[in-house]
């Protein structure tokens, strides 16, 4: 940092005002009086919102302490590995279960017991096995077949308790002592748990081509009972199969995905370079291209709709088809093309109407983007600052995720009494497996068949009692840190672009290393202000998340009034979050320029925008719309090339296309990734436009364009923006 830019800390001449003493505003944000010494971002500053800065630093240290405590008490293996009835991990290395990674339920039918909804644990013996059973069998059948050969017992034995080797023990005693399962059914591992291998044939759910089976007591049971016991497993298994195929597609296509993302990076850089020299031509070309593409989409939808109109089976509703991984299924339905036709038609009409009625505003927005291109051209390093923000956000996310996992896995193994009898008074009470068989509970007539089984991980200490609050604190601090990093990026970029605007001779008067200088100012003096604004936004976001959580919990409740109130609250807090985000955005710009505290900056930004409300209407959404079309054009163009490649419609490289289960997996990845890459570059443009606009409004109030008080804006910017207030 250049010497002399800031006065020494001990000097009494240091004030939180511009050099020369800028004239203060009135209580309602009256315009500035002329200040000939004003040269852009205030150089002499003092720390703002010190109390919030101290609180923020304290919270960061407390957050680090929370992570350490969670890491000391938590054990991720409790989340990663299933746990048997003894509290031992399945598949854990250097234990007796090292080669037994799958959890097996002795009686899966008991998982339909209502107590599972309370305990989140199936009330039956669970043990770790190396493989799931692949056939129907009962203990009685095994005993009969054991007389013919030992192989039947050797197979059945692997699903019994370790050490049990008495196939001749009466079945009643075996079931009483829970030595072996009463029956086994064909299963397959899902999330490291043996679950029935359901297969749908002609609309009927079967297991091993059977719709019924017999249990150990020779009672007929239907497959529907198994399905009820493992409710929702069919959909989960399908999801697992889908996820496996998706991962396989990623493994085959990742080099091409990387190539597509690099192509989008190159296209974005070329787009920005062209925007620097041919802003008007490029943006009008972008608008025209989007209009033509939408028109082509409308025409294509009309052709496909007329082709399918008389085809049998094309009138089936999308809801009736359900979720399908083959996208061709949806393309054979008229309803799909009707939805696409209406969507593209509405988008086309909206763009045309905006160009007709807002053509002058579009010209103003293009002028601002041209000026922003000049600023970014002089300070190119700003384009890569979002990479630093991305790295900081990645660190915050991983710290939050790891801390959440360790908090969720804190505690010791807790054992509960699991009883098949509803009348058992001791059900769900805490027990100790070492002494349970000698206790009165196991001998009680009302608790016959009860067991002391592992229930969950927890404890009775204050730490364990407040785990939910600790998780909420973890989430709140995570949101706070994320919003602080975003605020730091906005304040840094705003200070950088403000130094460009207020330079009388560009680029000679731009200070050296403006990005680094602005970053150091934001960290050194305005950490408290940035943390203050980020905290307000984080609280609103946390309330929204809690409302979403409550909505999920009340989704099955038959209470229309509560759902209505909840939706109203969600809508209100969504609007509140948008307002806070917008106000914070402009407040950070004022903090970067004038170095005042958050509340003062937010107030001055608000009144400055109110005094220029027509110009705000000119730039706010129109500029965002132009940048959005640029992002869509880049993502759509790269996505179109990826589509032609993955569907083998490029003859030159047709043989290089990998064989995929679903071509839309890498296609969506490339499109979304391309959009995010373009968004990262264009977000710098958006910040530059907003900063230049606020500087322009302040420039109009400080100066009148005379030789004594000349404008610092470019002549073109003054010519277009100066007249924008007279458009209506």
ZAMARGU-4260 file (C-alpha; in steps of 0.2 Angstrom, whole numbers, plus 5000, padded with zeros to 4 digits):
<rodrens>
0) 5000/5000/5000 | 5007/5017/4995 | 5014/5027/5009 | 5004/5043/5013 | 4987/5036/5007
5) 4982/5034/5025 | 4986/5045/5040 | 4994/5036/5055 | 4982/5028/5067 | 4988/5040/5081
10) 4985/5056/5072 | 4971/5066/5078 | 4968/5073/5060 | 4961/5056/5054 | 4942/5057/5051
15) 4930/5045/5043 | 4927/5058/5029 | 4934/5062/5013 | 4950/5073/5012 | 4945/5091/5012
20) 4929/5088/5022 | 4915/5082/5011 | 4899/5092/5014 | 4887/5081/5024 | 4870/5076/5018
25) 4854/5080/5027 | 4843/5068/5036 | 4834/5064/5020 | 4849/5062/5009 | 4850/5079/5001
30) 4862/5081/4987 | 4881/5084/4990 | 4888/5102/4988 | 4902/5103/4977 | 4919/5097/4984
35) 4934/5100/4972 | 4945/5089/4982 | 4934/5073/4980 | 4944/5061/4970 | 4934/5045/4972
40) 4935/5032/4985 | 4939/5040/5002 | 4957/5037/5007 | 4957/5042/5025 | 4946/5030/5034
45) 4943/5023/5051 | 4935/5006/5055 | 4916/5005/5054 | 4904/4995/5064 | 4918/4989/5076
50) 4905/4980/5088 | 4899/4969/5074 | 4917/4966/5068 | 4922/4960/5086 | 4906/4949/5087
55) 4910/4942/5070 | 4928/4938/5075 | 4922/4930/5091 | 4909/4920/5081 | 4923/4913/5070
60) 4933/4908/5084 | 4918/4900/5092 | 4914/4891/5076 | 4931/4884/5076 | 4929/4878/5094
65) 4912/4870/5089 | 4921/4861/5075 | 4934/4854/5087 | 4921/4849/5100 | 4911/4840/5086
70) 4927/4832/5080 | 4931/4826/5097 | 4914/4819/5101 | 4908/4813/5083 | 4913/4798/5073
75) 4908/4798/5055 | 4908/4779/5054 | 4891/4780/5063 | 4885/4789/5047 | 4895/4779/5034
80) 4893/4762/5041 | 4877/4753/5047 | 4876/4747/5065 | 4871/4730/5071 | 4861/4726/5087
85) 4877/4726/5097 | 4882/4743/5092 | 4896/4737/5080 | 4900/4744/5063 | 4897/4733/5048
90) 4913/4733/5037 | 4924/4742/5049 | 4942/4737/5046 | 4952/4728/5060 | 4936/4721/5068
95) 4926/4705/5067 | 4915/4713/5055 | 4928/4719/5043 | 4922/4707/5029 | 4904/4709/5033
100) 4899/4726/5026 | 4880/4723/5025 | 4867/4724/5038 | 4854/4709/5039 | 4837/4710/5047
105) 4831/4694/5056 | 4813/4697/5053 | 4810/4711/5040 | 4791/4710/5043 | 4794/4718/5060
110) 4800/4733/5051 | 4782/4737/5048 | 4779/4739/5066 | 4773/4757/5071 | 4787/4758/5084
115) 4800/4760/5070 | 4792/4777/5067 | 4796/4782/5084 | 4813/4774/5087 | 4820/4775/5069
120) 4826/4757/5072 | 4818/4741/5066 | 4813/4730/5082 | 4822/4714/5077 | 4839/4707/5078
125) 4851/4715/5066 | 4868/4708/5062 | 4882/4711/5049 | 4884/4698/5035 | 4895/4697/5020
130) 4881/4694/5007 | 4862/4695/5006 | 4852/4679/5005 | 4847/4674/4987 | 4833/4662/4990
135) 4817/4659/5000 | 4820/4647/5015 | 4813/4645/5033 | 4822/4638/5048 | 4810/4623/5047
140) 4814/4619/5029 | 4832/4620/5033 | 4831/4607/5047 | 4822/4595/5035 | 4835/4598/5021
145) 4849/4597/5034 | 4845/4578/5036 | 4849/4576/5017 | 4865/4586/5017 | 4876/4599/5027
150) 4876/4612/5013 | 4859/4618/5018 | 4864/4622/5036 | 4881/4630/5030 | 4872/4642/5019
155) 4858/4646/5032 | 4871/4647/5046 | 4879/4663/5039 | 4863/4673/5043 | 4863/4666/5062
160) 4872/4674/5077 | 4891/4671/5077 | 4895/4655/5086 | 4878/4647/5085 | 4880/4629/5077
165) 4865/4618/5083 | 4854/4615/5068 | 4844/4603/5078 | 4838/4615/5091 | 4819/4616/5091
170) 4813/4630/5081 | 4802/4637/5095 | 4818/4639/5106 | 4828/4647/5091 | 4815/4660/5088
175) 4814/4663/5107 | 4833/4666/5109 | 4834/4675/5092 | 4848/4663/5087 | 4843/4663/5069
180) 4831/4671/5057 | 4814/4663/5056 | 4815/4664/5037 | 4826/4672/5023 | 4820/4680/5007
185) 4829/4684/4991 | 4837/4701/4995 | 4850/4713/4988 | 4861/4726/4996 | 4854/4744/4996
190) 4863/4757/5006 | 4873/4743/5014 | 4857/4734/5020 | 4849/4718/5014 | 4832/4723/5007
195) 4819/4712/4998 | 4823/4711/4979 | 4807/4717/4972 | 4803/4716/4954 | 4788/4722/4945
200) 4781/4710/4932 | 4765/4715/4922 | 4760/4727/4936 | 4763/4714/4950 | 4776/4716/4963
205) 4786/4699/4965 | 4801/4692/4974 | 4811/4679/4964 | 4795/4677/4953 | 4784/4673/4968
210) 4769/4683/4975 | 4768/4673/4991 | 4779/4663/5003 | 4778/4654/5020 | 4786/4659/5036
215) 4794/4648/5050 | 4777/4644/5057 | 4771/4638/5040 | 4759/4653/5038 | 4756/4659/5021
220) 4762/4677/5018 | 4761/4688/5003 | 4774/4698/4995 | 4764/4714/4998 | 4768/4712/5017
225) 4786/4712/5013 | 4783/4728/5002 | 4774/4736/5016 | 4788/4732/5028 | 4801/4740/5016
230) 4789/4754/5011 | 4796/4764/4997 | 4811/4752/4994 | 4805/4749/4976 | 4808/4767/4971
235) 4824/4768/4981 | 4831/4753/4972 | 4826/4761/4955 | 4835/4777/4961 | 4851/4767/4966
240) 4851/4759/4948 | 4849/4776/4940 | 4863/4783/4951 | 4875/4769/4946 | 4871/4772/4928
245) 4874/4790/4930 | 4891/4787/4939 | 4895/4775/4925 | 4891/4789/4912 | 4902/4801/4921
250) 4916/4789/4921 | 4915/4787/4902 | 4912/4805/4897 | 4922/4816/4910 | 4936/4820/4897
255) 4922/4827/4885 | 4913/4836/4899 | 4930/4844/4904 | 4933/4849/4885 | 4915/4856/4884
260) 4918/4867/4900 | 4935/4873/4893 | 4926/4877/4877 | 4913/4888/4887 | 4927/4896/4896
265) 4936/4901/4880 | 4919/4907/4872 | 4916/4917/4888 | 4933/4926/4886 | 4930/4929/4868
270) 4913/4936/4871 | 4920/4948/4884 | 4935/4953/4873 | 4922/4957/4859 | 4911/4966/4871
275) 4926/4977/4875 | 4927/4983/4857 | 4910/4980/4849 | 4898/4981/4863 | 4883/4987/4853
280) 4886/4976/4838 | 4889/4961/4849 | 4874/4964/4861 | 4862/4967/4846 | 4868/4951/4838
285) 4865/4942/4854 | 4847/4948/4855 | 4844/4944/4837 | 4852/4927/4839 | 4841/4923/4854
290) 4825/4929/4844 | 4829/4918/4829 | 4833/4903/4840 | 4816/4905/4849 | 4807/4907/4833
295) 4815/4892/4826 | 4810/4883/4842 | 4792/4888/4840 | 4792/4882/4822 | 4800/4866/4827
300) 4787/4863/4840 | 4773/4867/4828 | 4779/4854/4815 | 4781/4840/4829 | 4764/4844/4836
305) 4756/4843/4819 | 4765/4826/4816 | 4760/4818/4832 | 4742/4825/4832 | 4735/4809/4824
310) 4747/4796/4830 | 4739/4783/4842 | 4745/4785/4860 | 4752/4802/4858 | 4738/4810/4869
315) 4744/4802/4885 | 4747/4815/4899 | 4764/4817/4906 | 4758/4813/4923 | 4752/4796/4918
320) 4769/4792/4910 | 4778/4796/4926 | 4797/4798/4928 | 4807/4790/4914 | 4825/4790/4911
325) 4823/4789/4892 | 4819/4807/4886 | 4812/4800/4870 | 4797/4794/4879 | 4792/4812/4882
330) 4796/4817/4865 | 4782/4806/4858 | 4768/4815/4868 | 4759/4830/4861 | 4758/4838/4879
335) 4777/4839/4879 | 4777/4849/4863 | 4762/4860/4868 | 4771/4865/4884 | 4787/4869/4874
340) 4777/4879/4861 | 4769/4889/4874 | 4785/4893/4884 | 4795/4897/4869 | 4781/4908/4862
345) 4779/4918/4878 | 4797/4921/4879 | 4798/4926/4861 | 4783/4938/4863 | 4791/4945/4879
350) 4807/4949/4871 | 4799/4957/4856 | 4787/4968/4867 | 4802/4974/4877 | 4812/4979/4862
355) 4797/4988/4855 | 4793/4998/4870 | 4809/4999/4879 | 4821/5001/4864 | 4828/5017/4871
360) 4832/5009/4888 | 4840/4995/4879 | 4852/5008/4871 | 4855/5015/4888 | 4860/4998/4895
365) 4871/4995/4880 | 4880/5011/4883 | 4883/5006/4902 | 4889/4989/4897 | 4901/4998/4884
370) 4908/5009/4898 | 4909/4994/4910 | 4919/4985/4896 | 4932/5000/4896 | 4933/4999/4915
375) 4936/4980/4915 | 4948/4982/4900 | 4959/4993/4911 | 4958/4982/4926 | 4957/4965/4919
380) 4962/4956/4935 | 4944/4959/4941 | 4938/4945/4930 | 4947/4932/4940 | 4942/4938/4957
385) 4927/4927/4957 | 4939/4912/4958 | 4945/4918/4975 | 4927/4920/4981 | 4923/4902/4974
390) 4938/4895/4983 | 4933/4903/5000 | 4915/4897/4997 | 4921/4880/4994 | 4931/4880/5011
395) 4916/4886/5020 | 4905/4873/5013 | 4916/4858/5017 | 4919/4865/5034 | 4900/4866/5037
400) 4897/4849/5029 | 4911/4840/5040 | 4905/4849/5056 | 4887/4844/5052 | 4892/4826/5050
405) 4902/4825/5066 | 4888/4834/5076 | 4876/4821/5069 | 4887/4807/5074 | 4891/4813/5091
410) 4886/4802/5106 | 4887/4785/5113 | 4877/4770/5108 | 4860/4770/5117 | 4850/4754/5119
415) 4831/4753/5120 | 4819/4739/5124 | 4811/4733/5108 | 4795/4723/5111 | 4783/4716/5098
420) 4769/4717/5111 | 4760/4734/5111 | 4755/4732/5129 | 4773/4731/5135 | 4775/4745/5148
425) 4794/4745/5146 | 4795/4747/5127 | 4806/4761/5122 | 4815/4763/5139 | 4833/4763/5140
430) 4842/4746/5144 | 4859/4738/5145 | 4862/4723/5134 | 4874/4715/5147 | 4861/4714/5161
435) 4845/4714/5151 | 4843/4695/5151 | 4844/4695/5170 | 4832/4709/5172 | 4813/4708/5176
440) 4809/4716/5159 | 4814/4700/5150 | 4804/4689/5162 | 4788/4700/5162 | 4773/4692/5154
445) 4768/4708/5145 | 4785/4710/5137 | 4787/4692/5130 | 4800/4692/5116 | 4807/4709/5120
450) 4825/4713/5117 | 4838/4726/5121 | 4843/4732/5105 | 4854/4747/5098 | 4843/4762/5095
455) 4853/4777/5091 | 4868/4787/5096 | 4866/4800/5109 | 4868/4805/5127 | 4862/4814/5143
460) 4875/4827/5144 | 4871/4846/5140 | 4881/4844/5124 | 4870/4830/5118 | 4854/4838/5123
465) 4857/4854/5113 | 4864/4845/5097 | 4849/4852/5087 | 4853/4870/5093 | 4871/4867/5088
470) 4866/4861/5071 | 4856/4877/5069 | 4871/4887/5075 | 4882/4878/5062 | 4870/4882/5048
475) 4868/4900/5053 | 4887/4903/5054 | 4889/4895/5038 | 4876/4906/5030 | 4884/4921/5038
480) 4901/4916/5031 | 4895/4913/5014 | 4886/4930/5013 | 4901/4939/5020 | 4912/4931/5006
485) 4900/4937/4993 | 4899/4954/5002 | 4918/4955/5002 | 4918/4952/4983 | 4905/4965/4980
490) 4914/4978/4991 | 4931/4975/4983 | 4925/4976/4965 | 4915/4991/4969 | 4930/5000/4976
495) 4940/4995/4961 | 4928/5001/4948 | 4924/5017/4958 | 4943/5021/4957 | 4941/5020/4938
500) 4926/5031/4937 | 4933/5045/4948 | 4950/5045/4939 | 4950/5062/4929 | 4962/5055/4916
505) 4959/5037/4912 | 4970/5026/4914 | 4984/5038/4920 | 4975/5043/4936 | 4969/5025/4941
510) 4979/5020/4956 | 4992/5006/4955 | 4985/4988/4959 | 4967/4995/4962 | 4960/4978/4965
515) 4972/4974/4979 | 4970/4991/4986 | 4951/4990/4987 | 4953/4972/4995 | 4964/4978/5008
520) 4953/4993/5012 | 4938/4982/5014 | 4946/4969/5025 | 4956/4982/5036 | 4942/4995/5038
525) 4925/4988/5034 | 4924/4970/5040 | 4911/4975/5053 | 4900/4983/5040 | 4901/4968/5028
530) 4898/4956/5043 | 4883/4967/5048 | 4874/4966/5031 | 4878/4948/5029 | 4871/4944/5046
535) 4854/4952/5042 | 4853/4943/5026 | 4858/4926/5034 | 4845/4928/5048 | 4831/4930/5034
540) 4838/4915/5025 | 4838/4904/5041 | 4820/4908/5044 | 4816/4903/5026 | 4825/4887/5028
545) 4815/4883/5045 | 4799/4887/5036 | 4803/4875/5022 | 4807/4862/5035 | 4791/4865/5044
550) 4782/4864/5027 | 4790/4847/5024 | 4784/4841/5042 | 4766/4847/5039 | 4764/4841/5021
555) 4755/4826/5027 | 4744/4835/5040 | 4726/4839/5035 | 4726/4857/5041 | 4723/4869/5027
560) 4724/4884/5038 | 4742/4880/5045 | 4748/4877/5027 | 4740/4893/5021 | 4749/4903/5035
565) 4765/4894/5031 | 4765/4898/5013 | 4761/4916/5017 | 4776/4917/5028 | 4787/4909/5015
570) 4781/4922/5002 | 4784/4936/5014 | 4802/4931/5019 | 4806/4927/5001 | 4802/4945/4997
575) 4811/4951/5012 | 4826/4942/5007 | 4826/4949/4990 | 4824/4967/4997 | 4838/4964/5009
580) 4850/4957/4996 | 4846/4972/4984 | 4849/4985/4998 | 4865/4976/5004 | 4872/4976/4987
585) 4870/4995/4985 | 4876/4998/5003 | 4892/4989/5000 | 4895/5000/4985 | 4893/5016/4996
590) 4904/5008/5009 | 4918/5005/4996 | 4917/5023/4990 | 4914/5034/5005 | 4920/5022/5020
595) 4905/5025/5031 | 4896/5012/5042 | 4883/5000/5035 | 4867/5009/5040 | 4873/5026/5034
600) 4879/5018/5018 | 4862/5009/5015 | 4852/5025/5019 | 4862/5035/5007 | 4861/5022/4993
605) 4843/5021/4996 | 4840/5040/4994 | 4852/5041/4980 | 4842/5028/4970 | 4825/5036/4975
610) 4831/5053/4968 | 4836/5043/4952 | 4822/5031/4951 | 4819/5033/4932 | 4837/5030/4928
615) 4836/5015/4940 | 4821/5008/4930 | 4831/5010/4914 | 4846/5000/4920 | 4841/4988/4934
620) 4832/4974/4924 | 4836/4979/4906 | 4855/4977/4910 | 4852/4960/4919 | 4842/4954/4904
625) 4855/4958/4892 | 4868/4949/4902 | 4856/4935/4905 | 4854/4933/4886 | 4873/4932/4884
630) 4874/4918/4897 | 4860/4909/4889 | 4868/4911/4871 | 4885/4904/4878 | 4877/4890/4887
635) 4865/4886/4873 | 4878/4886/4860 | 4890/4875/4869 | 4875/4864/4874 | 4870/4862/4855
640) 4888/4857/4851 | 4888/4844/4865 | 4871/4838/4859 | 4877/4835/4841 | 4892/4826/4848
645) 4884/4815/4860 | 4870/4810/4848 | 4883/4806/4835 | 4877/4819/4822 | 4895/4825/4819
650) 4902/4813/4806 | 4920/4818/4808 | 4921/4812/4826 | 4907/4800/4827 | 4918/4785/4832
655) 4925/4795/4847 | 4908/4796/4856 | 4907/4785/4871 | 4893/4772/4873 | 4882/4780/4887
660) 4866/4774/4896 | 4859/4792/4896 | 4867/4805/4885 | 4858/4819/4894 | 4869/4816/4909
665) 4885/4824/4902 | 4874/4836/4891 | 4866/4844/4907 | 4882/4844/4915 | 4890/4854/4901
670) 4875/4866/4899 | 4874/4870/4918 | 4893/4871/4920 | 4894/4883/4905 | 4880/4894/4912
675) 4889/4895/4929 | 4906/4899/4920 | 4898/4913/4910 | 4889/4919/4926 | 4905/4920/4935
680) 4912/4932/4922 | 4896/4942/4919 | 4893/4945/4937 | 4909/4956/4937 | 4901/4966/4923
685) 4884/4967/4933 | 4894/4974/4948 | 4904/4986/4937 | 4888/4993/4929 | 4879/4995/4946
690) 4895/5004/4953 | 4897/5015/4938 | 4878/5019/4939 | 4879/5025/4957 | 4895/5035/4954
695) 4886/5043/4939 | 4871/5048/4950 | 4883/5055/4963 | 4893/5064/4949 | 4877/5073/4943
700) 4874/5079/4961 | 4892/5085/4964 | 4895/5093/4948 | 4886/5103/4934 | 4898/5100/4919
705) 4905/5118/4920 | 4924/5121/4919 | 4924/5124/4938 | 4914/5108/4942 | 4917/5097/4927
710) 4909/5079/4926 | 4920/5064/4928 | 4909/5053/4917 | 4913/5050/4899 | 4904/5061/4887
715) 4895/5046/4879 | 4889/5041/4896 | 4883/5058/4900 | 4874/5060/4883 | 4864/5044/4885
720) 4861/5043/4904 | 4859/5061/4906 | 4844/5061/4895 | 4837/5044/4901 | 4827/5053/4915
725) 4817/5062/4901 | 4812/5046/4892 | 4795/5046/4900
</rodrens>
